[in-house]
C-alpha cells in the first residue's frame, strides 16, 4: 500500500529536522508552500501540519507562524481522556473504538447510508446485537464517528492573533477533515446540530476569537453557523461526486465530456449570447474544489470584516 501524501510530507519535515536543516524555532513551510512544493491539495498540507502539531514536532507561534518545537514533545493523550470528554471505559473502550473505526471505513468507501449496525458487525466478525453493549445505536455511532474524524484533524496548540486568522484556521481544519471524509456533511444539519465535543472545540475557538469584537451574541452565533455551513456546503459536493461516480461509473471529467454537445448546442442557439461569449473567453476550465473553497473563504471573511471592523 502506498504511503498517503500527507504522511510523506510529515516524514520529510521530520527528516529535515533530524538532519539539522530545520532547527528549533525556525518556521516550517506554510500550508500554501507545502501544497505548491508537493503538488497536493491544501487539505492534504493542512493535515500534514496538524499531525506534526499533534505529535509535538511543530508549534504555532503568534505573529510568526508554525515553527519547529524547542524539543520533541510527548504525543498528546488520547482525546477521549481529556477533560470534558468521555472517560476511558475499561474493557469496552477498545471494542468501541474498533466499532467506530469500522464504521468510518465503511462510510469512507461506500457512503454514510451504508453504515448500519449489521454492516459494522459483519466487518468486525461480531453479532449485530453485541454492538449495542458498546454503542446505544446509530445516532451515538454517528456522533462517535464525527468525534473520531475531527480529533484526527486538531486545531493548532495556540490560537493565532486576530479574529480573521482564527476563523480562517478553523475553517481550513474543518475543510481538511470534511474533504477526506465527505460523508460528514450528511451527518448533521443547521437545525439539528450534533452535540460533538470535538466540533464544540471549534465553536470555543471561534467564540474566544470574537470575544473582543463589537458583535452581539446573536451575531456571533450567526458567524459561527455561517462558517461551518460554508464548509458543509462545499464538502457536500465531494460526497455527491462519489455517489455519482458509483452510480454511473463515470468520473466528473468523463461525464462532462458527454454533455459537451448539448452545452454547445444551447450556447450556439442564439438564446444565450452572453453565456456563449463567456464560454468562448473561458476556454478550458479546470474546476478544483480546493481553489473554490479558498476563493469563497476569502470573500466570506472579507464580508465579515465589514461587520466586525
N, C-alpha and C positions, 0 to 999 in steps of 0.2 A: 504494500500500500504506500503510495507516495506521500511525502510529508506535506501538510497543508501550507499554503503560502505564509500565513501569519506565523506559523511555527518556525519557518525558515528565517523570517525577519528576526524573531526572538533569538534564535541561535546565533545569527550574525552579530546582533548587538552585544550579546554575552561574549562572543569571541573577541570582538573589538575591545571590550572592557578588559578581558583577561590578558590580552596582548599589549595593553597599555595605550592603545590608540584612542581610547576614550577613558578619561580619568575622572575620579570623583569630583563632582561639582561642575563638570563640563556638560553643555547641552547636548542632548541626543537629537537626531534628526526629527523634525516635526512630522505630524501626520501627513501633511501635503507632500513633504520632501520624500518620505518613505514611499508614498503612493507613486510618486514620479520615478524614483530610483528603482523600484521593484515592479513597476507597471502593474499595480494592483489597485483595487477599489479603495476608497477612503475608509470604508467599513473594515476592510482587512487590516489596514495600517492602524486603525483605532484599536482593534482587538489586540494587535501585537503589543502596543504600548500599554494597554490595560493589563495584559498578562505580566509584562515586566514590572509594572507598578505593584500588582498583587504579590509578586514574588519578592518585592523589596529591592529590585535591581535598580530601578529609577524612582525618582520622586518629583513632585511638582513644586516649583519654587515661584512664589508670587513675583510678577513683573519680570521673570526670567524665562520660564518655560519648564519643560521636562528635562531634568539633569540626572547624571549618574549619582546614585546614592553614595553617601560617605563610606558606608561599609555594608556588605551584604546583610540584609535583614532576614530574620526567620519568616517563613511563609505565614500569612495570616491564619488564625484559627478558622476552622470551617464556619461558614456564615450561620449555620443553624445554632452554633454555640454562643453567638454574640448576644449582648443584652437586647431585650425587646423582641427576640425571635424565639422560635420553638426550641425547647431544651432537647438535649440528646436523650433518646429513649433507648435504654439498654436492650439489646437483642433485636427489637423491632426496627430500629432506625436503619440498619444496614439493608434490611429487606425492603423497607420503604424507599430508600434511595435507589435500589435496583429497579423497583417498580417505576419510579419517576424517570430514570434513565431509559428504560424500555419504552415508556410512553412517548418521551421526547424523540427517540429514534424512529418510532412509527410515524409520528406527526411530521418529522423532517422528510421522511421518504415518501409518505403517501397522503399527508394532509390530516388536519385535526379531525375530520369526520370519521377517519378510520381508527381513531383511538377509542376503543371500547374495553371494558374490563375483561371480556373474553379474549380479545386480541392480545392484550398485555399479558394475561395469564398464560396463553399459549406460547408466547415468545419466551417466557421465563420457565416454562415447564411446570406451572403450578395449576392447582384447581382454581377455577374462577372465584368461588366463594371464599377461598383463603385470602384473596386480596383484601376483602373487607375487614380483615383483622388489622390491617395496616393503613388503609385509607377508607374513609366513610363512603366514598362514591366518586363519580366523575367530576363533580364540582370541586371537591377537595383535590382530586388528582390534577385537574387543570391549574388550580392555584399553585400547587407544588411544582408543576412543570414551569410555569411562568417564573416563580421564585428562583428555580434552579438556573434557568437561562439568564435572567437578569443578574444573578450573583456571579455568573461567569464573565460578565462584562462590567466590572466595577468602575465606579466613578474614581477620579484621581484622589489620592490621600488628602490633598488640600484644595480648597476652592480657589480658583483664580480671582484676581481683583476685578470688581465691576460686575454689574448685573448681566451685561451682554455676554461677557466671556463665560459666565456661569451657565446661562441658558443655552448658549451655543454648545458648550461642552456636554451638558446633559442631553441635548437633542442628538448630538453625534453618537454618544454612547448608546442611547436607545435605538438609533437607526442601525448601528452595527449589530445589535442583538436581534432586532426585527428582520434585518436583511438576511442574516444567517438562519434565522428560524421564523420565516414569514407567516407560519400558521398562527403566531401570537396575535396578529392583527384581528383574528376572528374570535379570540377568547373573551375579550372584554368589550364594553360599549361605554359611551359617554354617560348614558342614563343609568347603567348598572356597572360601575367600576369595581374592579377586584380589590379586596382588602389584602393586598400583597405587601408584606413587609419590605421586600426588595424594591418594588415600584415606589413605595412611600418614601424611600430614601431620596428619590429624585424630587419628590414634592418638598421634602425637607430642605434639600439643596437649593431649590428654586426660591422657596419662601425666605430662606436665610439671605439669599442674594437680593430679594426685593424688599427686605425689611426696612432699609434706609431710604426707600423711594417715596414719592408723594402719592402712590397709588392707594386707594381704599381697599379693604379686604375683598370685596366682591370682584373688583377689577383684577386683583392679584390671582384670584381663583380662575378667572377667565383666561388670564395669561397662561397659567399652568395647564388648563384644559386645552387651550388653543395649540400650544407647543406639542403636547402629547398627541392630539388628534392629527396634527400635521404629519408626525412620524407614522401614525397608523395608516393614514390615507395613502402615503407613498408606498409603504410596505405592503399594503393590500394588493398592489399590482404585481408584486413578486409572486405571491401565492396564486393569484388569478392566472398568471402566465404558466405556473407549474401545472395547474389544473387543466388549462387549455392544451398544453403540450401532451399531458397524459391522455386527454380525450381524443385528440386529433393526430398525434404522432408527429406534428409539425412544430418546429421552433418558430419563434416570433418572426425571424427573418424569412423563413420559408413560407409562413402564412402571408406575410406582406407581399411576397412575390406573386401569390395567387390573386392579389387584389389590384395589381398594377394596371391591368387593362380596364377594370371598372373605374378606378380613380381617374385614369387618363381620359376615358370617355366622358365622365362627368365634367372634368376640367375643360375639355375641348368642346363641350356642348354649347358654350356661349352664355350659359345661365349664371356662371360664377367667374366673371373675368378677373376680378381682383385675386381670387384664390388661384386661378390659373397662372397669373403673372407671378404670384408669390412662389408657387411650386417651381416655376422656371428659374427664378432667382435663387431658390433654396438649393437646388441640385441634390446631390447625395447627402442624406442626413443620417448621422449615426446617433440613434437615440440611446441615452445612457441614464439609468435611474439615479446613479450616484451624482452625476452632474445636475440632474433635475433637482435632487434633494438639496444640494449645496446652493443652487440658484434660488430656490424657493426660501430656504432658511435665511439667506442673506436679506432678501426682500422682506421677509416676515419680521426679522429683527430691526430692519430699518424703519418699518412701520411702527413697531413698538417703541422705538426711540423717540418718535414724535409724541407719544403719550406719556412715556416715563420721564423724558427730558434728560 
